[in-house]
């Protein structure tokens, strides 16, 4: 599952994460202080700002490890985290914003925090800085920049002017933007333990004294201000590769675990549990009420996860439920509380059209390019995708009122949804029955593969999705395989363990994705084709529209007009097709208080600070 998020933060281990400010609960001396939460997919890395590691579990861990200027509550509303710092407009023309770190805070290793910690965010989100510093052009598909970052090409990169200005006391940075961008509050730079990255770049593998850590940060600052290519490339290597681990034990470099959040990773087992413990030096956000330990347990089967809740092995069931799991949860009442609703997450199938952004692994599969053949074959496979069957057999047993999602830009309940689906051209994928659409699809395929029949699928394609423990995705894939076969496609649906590491490869033709909305942006829900572009799709008109959405305050009517233009192009080019909005079912042991899932990422753990057990 990928995140559709604002791409500008630095090391996500300590990027701007969500905290909930609440009243301190009374002490519960006899109550539990360890909470166990189920995860359907395994941890793959500690830095989800690295393109291929921007996955929900990685983000959950990063959320607890790091703090920044803002967070979303469950309404959702953007809240200022004044415990970390503050920001304000200091000039309207030119438009400048200052970001100030509250004094007195320290990283988990005891190193005092200041605004130098914000500067790496600029390095990993500004294409211009990368080029000036000799770190590579992030838009050049032939090479990778020194920092592998999903932040390039986003709102910040499009609108920032020059370099951030550091105050004399090094507690404030001031950033100039080309205009008063509509989402300027979300552009607050995320802090990173730059001293730790500098030390690792220099070969250190253990925590250092405060004096040595402060000196390392000064060396980073010098490299940043002088565009020291050699030093920055060494830091980039640490950023891009060192955090990409799924094991944490006594042999792990402790510098990798430095953060400013309320919890720190203590252990991580491949495809298994991640244990996080209280950060004793944490002051960058609201006080944690009671919890001392958070344990994430990987259980991909929703039914097995529900049983684990019943057995007391976990305290919270969340993730991707099955109908059987929901029935199990209902049967556990009143020992288990059930919280329902919809997540700001939508399932869709994405088709490759070219080489993934920033890679050289050339995709030349059947869907590649802009030829009529490629367009016909992409259209055919989407026509044959059994979306109604997926809804009926997989989604509605969880949420009986769930409806098929037909827009990439709007969720079903959002204003504008009905209007856009009437005009976007999605109707070609909804008209008639699945049997009639499969027949249309087969006719398109036979133009290029006359030997193809409903019983002789000859066009070999590969569907990429996660490890086999995700039973819902396995079931989706099986239904899709059977349906597209009737259109002449022989689709390989074997799940891929560690699938995110294959996203940039050319070894697949289409993929399941679930975009997780993590910010309320003027540009809407859809993932842009500017960053994290694994499809290799590019359209100049869409790029122009997104530049406007990111950099100019528009009226509601103007936004709707831009959304329709984008959606129409995407449907015309047969790039992606939405399937359903993820139903949310959270089962919580009745003794655990304060759990209030948010529709935005990080859906569940945004307010873990408020959780406590009754005795």
C-alpha positions as CSV (number, residue, x, y, z in Angstrom):
1,X,0.0,0.0,0.0
2,X,1.4,3.3,-1.1
3,X,0.9,6.7,0.4
4,X,-0.5,9.6,-1.6
5,X,1.1,12.3,0.5
6,X,2.8,15.6,0.3
7,X,6.3,14.9,-0.9
8,X,8.6,17.2,1.0
9,X,9.6,15.8,4.3
10,X,13.0,14.6,5.2
11,X,13.8,11.3,6.9
12,X,10.5,9.9,7.7
13,X,11.8,8.2,10.8
14,X,11.4,11.7,12.2
15,X,9.2,13.4,9.6
16,X,6.2,15.4,10.6
17,X,4.0,12.8,12.3
18,X,0.7,12.9,14.0
19,X,0.2,13.5,17.7
20,X,-3.0,14.0,19.5
21,X,-3.2,16.5,22.3
22,X,-5.5,15.4,25.1
23,X,-6.2,15.5,28.8
24,X,-3.8,13.3,30.8
25,X,-5.7,10.3,32.0
26,X,-5.5,9.2,35.7
27,X,-2.8,6.7,36.6
28,X,-3.7,3.1,36.1
29,X,-1.2,1.3,38.2
30,X,-2.7,-2.1,37.7
31,X,-3.4,-1.7,34.0
32,X,-1.4,-3.0,31.1
33,X,1.2,-0.7,29.5
34,X,1.9,-2.8,26.4
35,X,-0.4,-2.7,23.4
36,X,-0.2,-5.2,20.5
37,X,-1.5,-4.2,17.1
38,X,-2.0,-6.4,14.1
39,X,-0.4,-5.6,10.7
40,X,-1.3,-7.4,7.5
41,X,2.1,-6.7,5.8
42,X,5.6,-6.8,7.1
43,X,8.0,-4.0,7.9
44,X,10.4,-3.4,5.0
45,X,12.4,-0.3,6.1
46,X,12.7,2.5,8.6
47,X,12.7,5.4,6.1
48,X,9.4,5.5,4.1
49,X,10.6,8.7,2.3
50,X,12.7,6.3,0.2
51,X,10.5,5.8,-2.9
52,X,10.0,2.0,-2.7
53,X,9.6,2.0,1.1
54,X,6.7,4.4,1.4
55,X,4.4,1.7,2.7
56,X,1.8,1.9,5.5
57,X,3.5,-0.3,8.1
58,X,6.8,1.6,7.6
59,X,4.9,4.8,8.0
60,X,3.2,3.6,11.2
61,X,6.6,2.9,12.7
62,X,8.0,6.2,11.5
63,X,5.0,8.0,13.0
64,X,5.8,6.8,16.5
65,X,9.5,7.4,16.0
66,X,9.3,11.0,14.8
67,X,7.6,14.4,15.4
68,X,7.2,17.5,13.3
69,X,5.3,20.8,13.1
70,X,1.8,19.4,12.3
71,X,-0.5,16.4,12.4
72,X,-4.0,15.5,11.5
73,X,-6.7,14.5,14.0
74,X,-9.6,12.1,13.1
75,X,-12.1,14.8,11.9
76,X,-9.7,15.3,10.0
77,X,-8.2,18.7,10.9
78,X,-4.7,19.9,10.5
79,X,-3.3,20.7,14.0
80,X,-0.2,22.7,15.0
81,X,2.2,20.7,17.1
82,X,3.4,23.5,19.2
83,X,5.4,21.1,21.4
84,X,7.8,20.7,18.5
85,X,7.8,24.2,17.1
86,X,5.9,27.0,15.3
87,X,5.6,28.6,11.9
88,X,4.3,31.9,10.6
89,X,4.1,34.0,7.5
90,X,6.8,36.7,7.6
91,X,6.2,38.3,4.2
92,X,3.3,38.1,1.7
93,X,5.2,39.6,-1.3
94,X,7.5,37.7,-1.7
95,X,5.7,34.9,0.2
96,X,8.0,33.8,3.0
97,X,7.3,31.4,5.9
98,X,9.5,30.9,9.0
99,X,9.7,27.6,10.8
100,X,11.0,27.7,14.4
101,X,12.1,24.7,16.5
102,X,11.2,25.0,20.2
103,X,14.3,25.1,22.3
104,X,15.1,22.6,25.0
105,X,14.3,19.4,22.9
106,X,16.8,16.6,22.3
107,X,17.0,13.7,20.1
108,X,16.8,10.2,21.6
109,X,20.6,10.1,21.9
110,X,20.6,13.3,23.9
111,X,21.8,15.6,21.1
112,X,20.0,19.0,21.3
113,X,17.7,19.8,18.4
114,X,17.8,22.9,16.2
115,X,16.8,24.1,12.8
116,X,19.8,22.6,11.1
117,X,17.8,19.4,11.5
118,X,15.3,20.8,9.0
119,X,17.7,21.4,6.1
120,X,17.9,17.8,4.9
121,X,14.2,18.1,4.0
122,X,15.2,20.7,1.4
123,X,17.9,18.4,0.0
124,X,15.5,15.5,-0.4
125,X,12.6,17.5,-1.9
126,X,14.2,20.2,-4.1
127,X,15.2,19.1,-7.6
128,X,17.2,22.3,-8.1
129,X,19.3,21.8,-5.0
130,X,20.1,18.3,-6.1
131,X,21.3,19.5,-9.5
132,X,23.3,22.5,-8.1
133,X,25.0,20.3,-5.5
134,X,26.0,17.7,-8.2
135,X,23.7,15.1,-6.7
136,X,21.9,14.3,-9.9
137,X,18.8,15.4,-11.8
138,X,15.8,13.7,-10.1
139,X,13.8,14.1,-13.3
140,X,16.4,12.2,-15.4
141,X,15.1,8.6,-15.8
142,X,18.6,7.5,-16.9
143,X,20.2,8.0,-13.5
144,X,19.2,8.1,-9.9
145,X,20.0,11.1,-7.7
146,X,22.2,10.6,-4.7
147,X,19.2,10.8,-2.4
148,X,16.4,8.2,-3.3
149,X,13.5,10.3,-2.3
150,X,9.8,10.4,-3.0
151,X,9.9,14.1,-2.3
152,X,11.2,15.2,-5.7
153,X,8.8,16.8,-8.2
154,X,6.1,17.6,-5.6
155,X,4.5,20.9,-4.4
156,X,7.6,22.1,-2.5
157,X,9.9,21.4,-5.4
158,X,7.6,23.3,-7.8
159,X,7.2,26.4,-5.7
160,X,10.3,26.9,-3.4
161,X,12.6,29.8,-4.3
162,X,16.3,29.6,-3.6
163,X,17.6,27.9,-0.4
164,X,16.2,28.1,3.2
165,X,17.8,30.9,5.3
166,X,19.1,29.8,8.7
167,X,18.8,32.2,11.6
168,X,21.8,33.3,13.6
169,X,20.7,31.2,16.6
170,X,20.1,28.2,14.3
171,X,16.6,27.7,15.7
172,X,14.7,29.1,12.6
173,X,14.7,28.6,8.9
174,X,12.9,30.9,6.5
175,X,11.6,29.6,3.2
176,X,10.5,31.7,0.2
177,X,7.8,30.4,-2.2
178,X,6.9,31.6,-5.6
179,X,3.4,32.5,-4.5
180,X,1.0,31.9,-1.6
181,X,0.6,28.3,-2.4
182,X,-2.7,26.9,-1.3
183,X,-1.2,24.1,0.8
184,X,1.6,26.1,2.4
185,X,0.9,24.9,5.9
186,X,1.7,21.4,4.8
187,X,5.1,22.4,3.5
188,X,6.7,22.6,6.9
189,X,10.1,20.8,6.7
190,X,10.4,17.6,8.5
191,X,13.3,17.2,11.0
192,X,16.0,14.6,10.6
193,X,18.8,13.6,12.9
194,X,21.4,14.9,10.5
195,X,24.2,14.4,13.0
196,X,23.4,10.6,13.0
197,X,23.4,10.5,9.2
198,X,26.7,12.5,9.1
199,X,28.3,10.1,11.6
200,X,27.1,7.0,9.6
201,X,28.4,8.6,6.4
202,X,31.8,8.9,8.2
203,X,31.8,5.2,9.1
204,X,30.6,5.4,12.8
205,X,28.5,2.5,14.1
206,X,27.7,3.6,17.6
207,X,26.2,6.6,19.5
208,X,28.6,9.4,20.1
209,X,28.9,12.1,22.8
210,X,26.8,15.2,22.6
211,X,29.9,17.2,21.7
212,X,30.8,14.9,18.8
213,X,27.2,14.8,17.6
214,X,27.0,18.6,17.6
215,X,30.3,18.7,15.7
216,X,28.9,16.2,13.1
217,X,25.8,18.4,12.6
218,X,28.1,21.4,11.9
219,X,29.9,19.4,9.3
220,X,26.6,18.6,7.7
221,X,25.7,22.3,7.7
222,X,28.9,23.2,6.1
223,X,28.4,20.5,3.4
224,X,24.8,21.8,2.8
225,X,25.8,25.5,2.5
226,X,28.9,24.8,0.3
227,X,27.2,22.2,-1.9
228,X,29.9,19.7,-1.0
229,X,29.1,17.0,-3.5
230,X,31.4,14.3,-2.1
231,X,30.1,14.6,1.5
232,X,26.5,14.9,0.4
233,X,26.7,11.8,-1.7
234,X,28.0,9.9,1.3
235,X,25.0,11.1,3.3
236,X,22.7,10.3,0.4
237,X,24.0,6.7,0.4
238,X,23.1,6.3,4.1
239,X,19.7,7.9,3.5
240,X,18.9,5.8,0.5
241,X,20.2,2.4,1.7
242,X,21.1,2.1,5.3
243,X,17.5,2.4,6.6
244,X,16.2,-0.2,4.2
245,X,16.2,-3.0,6.9
246,X,13.6,-5.3,8.3
247,X,15.7,-6.6,11.2
248,X,16.6,-4.7,14.3
249,X,18.5,-6.4,17.1
250,X,21.6,-5.9,19.3
251,X,23.8,-5.8,16.1
252,X,21.9,-2.9,14.5
253,X,23.7,0.4,14.3
254,X,22.0,2.5,17.0
255,X,22.5,5.6,14.9
256,X,19.8,4.3,12.6
257,X,17.3,4.4,15.5
258,X,17.8,8.0,16.6
259,X,14.5,9.8,16.6
260,X,12.4,12.5,18.4
261,X,9.2,10.6,18.8
262,X,7.6,9.1,21.9
263,X,8.7,5.5,20.9
264,X,11.8,3.9,19.5
265,X,12.3,0.6,17.7
266,X,13.8,-1.9,19.9
267,X,13.5,-5.1,17.9
268,X,12.2,-6.1,14.5
269,X,11.9,-9.6,13.1
270,X,11.7,-10.2,9.4
271,X,8.0,-10.8,8.4
272,X,7.3,-10.8,12.1
273,X,6.9,-8.5,15.1
274,X,8.2,-5.0,15.6
275,X,8.6,-3.9,19.2
276,X,8.9,-0.2,20.1
277,X,9.6,1.2,23.6
278,X,9.2,4.6,25.2
279,X,11.8,7.2,24.3
280,X,12.9,8.5,27.7
281,X,14.1,11.8,26.2
282,X,10.9,12.6,24.3
283,X,9.5,16.2,24.7
284,X,8.6,17.0,21.1
285,X,4.9,16.4,21.5
286,X,2.1,15.7,24.0
287,X,2.9,13.5,26.9
288,X,2.0,9.8,26.5
289,X,-0.7,8.9,28.9
290,X,0.2,5.3,29.9
291,X,1.8,3.1,27.2
292,X,5.4,2.0,27.6
293,X,5.6,-0.5,24.7
294,X,3.9,-0.8,21.3
295,X,4.2,-4.2,19.5
296,X,3.1,-4.6,15.9
297,X,2.4,-8.3,15.0
298,X,2.2,-9.4,11.4
299,X,-0.9,-11.5,10.7
300,X,-1.9,-11.3,7.1
301,X,-5.0,-13.6,7.3
302,X,-7.9,-11.5,8.6
303,X,-9.6,-14.5,10.2
304,X,-6.5,-15.5,12.0
305,X,-6.0,-12.0,13.2
306,X,-9.5,-11.9,14.6
307,X,-8.9,-15.2,16.4
308,X,-5.7,-13.7,17.8
309,X,-7.7,-10.8,19.3
310,X,-10.2,-13.3,20.8
311,X,-7.3,-15.2,22.3
312,X,-5.7,-12.1,23.8
313,X,-2.6,-12.2,21.6
314,X,-3.3,-8.8,20.2
315,X,-5.3,-5.8,21.5
316,X,-6.3,-4.2,18.2
317,X,-7.5,-5.8,15.0
318,X,-7.1,-3.5,12.0
319,X,-5.9,-3.7,8.4
320,X,-7.6,-5.5,5.6
321,X,-10.5,-7.5,7.1
322,X,-12.4,-10.4,5.5
323,X,-16.1,-11.1,5.8
324,X,-15.4,-14.1,8.1
325,X,-13.2,-11.9,10.2
326,X,-16.0,-9.3,10.7
327,X,-18.4,-12.0,11.7
328,X,-15.8,-13.2,14.2
329,X,-15.4,-9.7,15.7
330,X,-19.2,-9.3,16.1
331,X,-19.4,-12.5,18.0
332,X,-16.8,-11.2,20.5
333,X,-18.9,-8.4,21.8
334,X,-18.9,-7.0,24.5
335,X,-15.3,-8.1,25.2
336,X,-14.4,-6.4,21.9
337,X,-15.5,-3.0,20.6
338,X,-16.0,-2.7,16.9
339,X,-15.3,0.7,15.2
340,X,-16.4,0.9,11.6
341,X,-16.3,3.4,8.7
342,X,-14.4,4.0,5.5
343,X,-10.7,4.8,5.2
344,X,-9.3,7.5,2.9
345,X,-7.8,4.6,1.0
346,X,-8.8,3.3,-2.4
347,X,-7.9,0.1,-4.2
348,X,-7.0,0.3,-7.9
349,X,-5.2,-1.5,-10.6
350,X,-2.3,0.4,-12.3
351,X,-0.9,-0.5,-15.7
352,X,2.7,0.0,-16.8
353,X,3.3,2.2,-19.8
354,X,7.0,2.7,-19.6
355,X,10.1,2.7,-17.5
356,X,9.6,3.7,-13.9
357,X,10.6,7.2,-13.0
358,X,14.2,7.5,-12.1
359,X,15.3,4.0,-13.3
360,X,17.0,2.5,-16.2
361,X,15.3,-0.9,-16.1
362,X,13.5,-0.4,-19.4
363,X,9.9,-1.7,-19.6
364,X,9.0,-3.0,-23.1
365,X,6.0,-5.1,-22.1
366,X,2.7,-5.4,-24.0
367,X,1.3,-2.3,-22.5
368,X,4.3,0.0,-23.2
369,X,4.1,3.2,-25.1
370,X,1.4,5.2,-26.8
371,X,0.7,3.0,-29.8
372,X,-2.8,2.0,-30.7
373,X,-1.9,-1.6,-29.9
374,X,-0.7,-0.7,-26.4
375,X,-3.8,1.4,-25.8
376,X,-6.1,-1.3,-27.0
377,X,-4.5,-3.9,-24.8
378,X,-4.6,-1.7,-21.7
379,X,-8.3,-1.0,-22.4
380,X,-8.9,-4.7,-22.9
381,X,-7.4,-5.7,-19.5
382,X,-9.3,-3.0,-17.7
383,X,-12.6,-3.9,-19.4
384,X,-12.1,-7.5,-18.2
385,X,-11.3,-6.6,-14.6
386,X,-14.1,-8.1,-12.6
387,X,-14.8,-5.2,-10.3
388,X,-18.4,-6.0,-9.5
389,X,-17.4,-9.6,-8.6
390,X,-14.7,-8.3,-6.3
391,X,-17.2,-6.0,-4.6
392,X,-19.7,-8.8,-4.2
393,X,-17.4,-11.5,-3.0
394,X,-14.8,-9.6,-1.0
395,X,-15.9,-6.1,0.0
396,X,-19.7,-6.3,0.7
397,X,-19.3,-9.1,3.2
398,X,-17.4,-6.5,5.2
399,X,-19.5,-3.5,4.4
400,X,-22.9,-4.5,2.9
401,X,-23.5,-0.9,1.6
402,X,-20.2,-0.5,-0.2
403,X,-20.4,0.8,-3.7
404,X,-18.1,0.4,-6.7
405,X,-15.6,3.3,-6.9
406,X,-15.5,4.9,-10.4
407,X,-13.3,7.9,-9.9
408,X,-9.6,8.3,-9.3
409,X,-10.1,11.9,-8.1
410,X,-13.0,11.7,-5.7
411,X,-14.2,9.3,-3.1
412,X,-17.8,8.2,-3.6
413,X,-19.3,10.5,-0.8
414,X,-17.3,13.6,-1.8
415,X,-19.0,16.5,-3.6
416,X,-18.3,16.3,-7.3
417,X,-18.1,12.5,-7.5
418,X,-21.4,12.0,-9.4
419,X,-20.7,14.8,-11.8
420,X,-17.2,13.6,-12.7
421,X,-18.1,10.0,-13.3
422,X,-20.9,11.1,-15.7
423,X,-18.4,13.0,-17.9
424,X,-15.0,11.3,-17.5
425,X,-15.4,8.4,-19.8
426,X,-15.3,5.8,-17.1
427,X,-18.6,4.6,-18.5
428,X,-16.8,2.4,-21.1
429,X,-15.6,0.3,-18.1
430,X,-19.0,0.1,-16.5
431,X,-21.5,-0.3,-19.4
432,X,-23.2,-3.7,-19.8
433,X,-22.4,-6.9,-18.0
434,X,-19.0,-8.3,-17.2
435,X,-19.6,-11.0,-19.9
436,X,-20.2,-8.3,-22.5
437,X,-17.2,-6.3,-21.5
438,X,-15.1,-9.4,-21.6
439,X,-16.3,-10.0,-25.2
440,X,-15.3,-6.4,-26.1
441,X,-12.0,-6.9,-24.5
442,X,-11.4,-10.2,-26.4
443,X,-12.2,-8.5,-29.7
444,X,-9.5,-5.9,-29.0
445,X,-7.0,-8.5,-28.1
446,X,-7.7,-10.6,-31.3
447,X,-6.8,-7.6,-33.4
448,X,-3.2,-8.4,-32.5
449,X,-3.4,-12.0,-31.3
450,X,-5.9,-13.7,-33.6
451,X,-5.2,-17.1,-31.9
452,X,-6.5,-15.8,-28.6
453,X,-9.9,-17.1,-27.4
454,X,-11.8,-17.2,-24.1
455,X,-10.4,-20.6,-23.5
456,X,-7.0,-20.0,-25.0
457,X,-5.4,-17.0,-23.2
458,X,-2.1,-16.3,-25.0
459,X,-1.1,-12.7,-23.9
460,X,1.2,-13.3,-21.0
461,X,1.2,-10.6,-18.3
462,X,2.4,-10.3,-14.7
463,X,0.4,-8.8,-11.8
464,X,2.5,-7.5,-9.0
465,X,1.2,-7.4,-5.5
466,X,2.3,-8.3,-2.0
467,X,3.3,-11.4,-0.1
468,X,0.8,-14.3,0.1
469,X,-0.2,-13.5,3.7
470,X,-2.5,-10.8,2.4
471,X,-5.4,-13.1,1.7
472,X,-7.7,-10.3,0.4
473,X,-5.3,-9.4,-2.3
474,X,-4.8,-13.1,-3.1
475,X,-8.6,-13.5,-3.5
476,X,-8.8,-10.4,-5.7
477,X,-6.0,-11.6,-7.9
478,X,-7.6,-15.0,-8.4
479,X,-10.9,-13.4,-9.5
480,X,-9.1,-11.1,-11.9
481,X,-7.0,-14.0,-13.4
482,X,-10.1,-15.9,-14.2
483,X,-11.9,-12.9,-15.8
484,X,-9.0,-11.5,-17.9
485,X,-8.4,-15.1,-19.2
486,X,-11.7,-14.8,-21.0
487,X,-10.3,-11.8,-22.8
488,X,-7.2,-13.6,-23.9
489,X,-4.8,-12.7,-21.1
490,X,-2.7,-15.3,-19.3
491,X,-2.0,-13.4,-16.1
492,X,0.6,-14.6,-13.6
493,X,-0.8,-13.8,-10.1
494,X,1.8,-15.4,-7.9
495,X,2.3,-13.0,-4.9
496,X,5.7,-11.4,-4.5
497,X,7.4,-11.4,-1.1
498,X,9.0,-8.0,-0.6
499,X,7.0,-6.7,-3.5
500,X,7.9,-3.0,-3.0
501,X,11.5,-3.7,-3.9
502,X,10.3,-4.8,-7.4
503,X,8.2,-1.7,-8.1
504,X,11.0,0.0,-10.1
505,X,11.8,-3.1,-12.1
506,X,10.5,-4.0,-15.5
507,X,9.5,-7.5,-14.5
508,X,5.7,-6.8,-14.3
509,X,3.0,-5.3,-16.4
510,X,0.4,-4.1,-13.9
511,X,0.0,-3.9,-10.1
512,X,-2.5,-3.6,-7.3
513,X,-2.2,-0.4,-5.3
514,X,-4.0,1.2,-2.5
515,X,-3.3,4.9,-2.3
516,X,-3.6,6.1,1.3
517,X,-4.6,9.7,1.6
518,X,-2.4,11.4,4.2
519,X,-3.1,15.1,3.6
520,X,-5.9,17.3,2.5
521,X,-4.5,18.9,-0.6
522,X,-6.1,21.1,-3.3
523,X,-4.9,18.6,-5.9
524,X,-7.2,15.9,-4.5
525,X,-6.8,12.1,-4.1
526,X,-5.0,10.8,-7.1
527,X,-1.3,10.1,-7.0
528,X,0.4,12.4,-9.4
529,X,2.6,11.2,-12.2
530,X,5.4,13.4,-11.0
531,X,6.7,11.5,-8.0
532,X,6.7,7.8,-7.2
533,X,5.8,7.1,-10.9
534,X,6.2,3.4,-11.2
535,X,3.9,3.2,-14.2
536,X,6.3,5.3,-16.3
537,X,3.3,7.3,-17.5
538,X,3.7,10.9,-18.6
539,X,1.3,13.4,-20.1
540,X,2.2,17.1,-20.6
541,X,-1.4,18.3,-20.1
542,X,-1.7,16.5,-16.7
543,X,1.7,17.9,-15.7
544,X,0.5,21.4,-16.5
545,X,-2.7,20.9,-14.5
546,X,-0.9,19.6,-11.5
547,X,1.5,22.5,-11.5
548,X,-1.5,24.8,-11.4
549,X,-3.3,22.8,-8.6
550,X,-0.1,22.8,-6.5
551,X,0.8,26.4,-7.0
552,X,-2.3,28.5,-7.4
553,X,-5.4,29.0,-5.1
554,X,-8.4,28.0,-7.2
555,X,-12.2,28.2,-6.7
556,X,-14.2,25.0,-6.1
557,X,-15.5,25.2,-9.7
558,X,-12.0,25.6,-11.1
559,X,-10.8,22.6,-9.1
560,X,-13.6,20.5,-10.4
561,X,-12.8,21.5,-13.9
562,X,-9.2,20.5,-13.5
563,X,-10.1,17.2,-11.9
564,X,-12.4,16.4,-14.8
565,X,-9.7,17.1,-17.3
566,X,-7.2,14.9,-15.5
567,X,-9.7,12.0,-15.1
568,X,-10.8,12.2,-18.7
569,X,-7.2,11.8,-19.9
570,X,-6.5,8.9,-17.5
571,X,-9.6,7.0,-18.6
572,X,-8.8,7.7,-22.3
573,X,-5.3,6.4,-21.9
574,X,-6.4,3.4,-19.8
575,X,-3.8,4.0,-17.1
576,X,-5.6,3.1,-13.9
577,X,-9.0,1.9,-12.8
578,X,-10.3,2.4,-9.2
579,X,-12.1,-0.6,-7.6
580,X,-13.3,0.2,-4.1
581,X,-12.8,2.4,-1.1
582,X,-11.3,0.4,1.7
583,X,-13.8,-0.5,4.4
584,X,-12.5,0.1,7.9
585,X,-13.2,-2.4,10.6
586,X,-11.2,-2.0,13.8
587,X,-11.7,-4.5,16.7
588,X,-10.4,-3.2,20.0
589,X,-10.3,-5.0,23.3
590,X,-12.9,-3.4,25.6
591,X,-10.2,-2.5,28.2
592,X,-8.3,-0.3,25.8
593,X,-9.4,3.3,25.8
594,X,-8.8,6.2,23.4
595,X,-8.6,4.4,20.0
596,X,-10.2,6.7,17.4
597,X,-9.1,5.7,13.8
598,X,-8.7,8.5,11.3
599,X,-9.6,8.3,7.7
600,X,-6.1,9.7,6.8
601,X,-2.8,8.0,7.2
602,X,-1.6,6.9,9.7
603,X,-5.2,5.7,10.2
604,X,-4.9,4.0,13.5
605,X,-1.8,5.2,15.4
606,X,-2.2,8.9,15.0
607,X,-3.3,9.3,18.6
608,X,-1.5,6.3,20.3
609,X,-0.4,8.9,22.9
610,X,-4.0,9.0,24.2
611,X,-4.4,5.2,24.6
612,X,-4.6,3.5,28.0
613,X,-5.9,0.3,29.5
614,X,-8.3,0.1,32.3
615,X,-7.5,-2.3,35.1
